[in-house]
Amino acid sequence: MTLTKHERALLNLLDSHGGCTTQNISARMTDVSYGRTNRRLRSALIRAWLMALKRQGFVRYLDDQKPVC
């Protein structure tokens, strides 16, 4: 189970700060190159990485423990 550089960067970010929205994570991942994408596409890309990490058991939802509001 090898992680990509994007997934490792995402895990490093989540390790330092929990309870973020997908958009907040996308804004804070400045070291990852996305090419020419808008905010909605970047959030969708981050969500896809988060879902892949969730399937592998690296991340989980914190809605009931750390609400973002």
C-alpha positions in Angstrom: 0.0 0.0 0.0 2.1 2.9 -1.3 1.0 6.5 -0.9 1.4 9.1 -3.6 3.2 12.3 -2.8 -0.2 14.1 -2.8 -1.6 11.7 -0.3 1.4 12.1 1.9 1.1 15.9 1.8 -2.5 15.6 2.7 -1.8 13.3 5.6 0.9 15.7 6.9 -1.6 18.6 6.7 -4.3 16.6 8.5 -1.8 15.6 11.2 -1.1 19.2 12.0 -4.7 20.5 12.0 -7.9 18.5 12.2 -11.5 19.3 11.6 -11.1 21.1 8.3 -13.5 21.4 5.4 -12.3 20.1 2.0 -12.1 23.7 0.8 -9.8 24.7 3.7 -7.6 21.7 3.0 -7.4 22.7 -0.6 -6.4 26.2 0.2 -3.7 25.1 2.6 -2.1 22.5 0.2 0.1 25.0 -1.6 3.0 22.6 -2.2 1.0 20.4 -4.5 0.8 21.3 -8.2 -2.7 21.1 -9.7 -2.2 22.8 -13.0 -5.0 25.1 -14.2 -8.0 24.3 -12.0 -10.6 26.4 -10.3 -11.6 26.2 -6.6 -14.4 23.6 -7.3 -12.2 21.3 -9.2 -9.4 21.5 -6.5 -11.9 20.6 -3.8 -13.2 17.7 -5.8 -9.6 16.5 -6.2 -8.9 16.8 -2.5 -12.2 14.9 -1.8 -11.1 12.1 -4.1 -7.8 11.8 -2.3 -9.6 11.9 1.1 -12.0 9.1 0.0 -9.1 7.0 -1.2 -7.3 7.5 2.2 -10.5 6.7 4.0 -10.9 3.4 2.1 -7.3 2.5 3.2 -8.1 3.4 6.8 -5.8 6.4 7.1 -8.5 9.1 7.7 -12.1 9.1 9.1 -14.9 11.6 9.6 -14.7 13.9 12.6 -18.1 15.5 12.2 -19.4 14.3 15.6 -16.1 15.0 17.4 -14.8 18.3 15.9 -17.5 20.2 14.1 -16.2 22.9 11.8 -18.9 25.5 12.5 
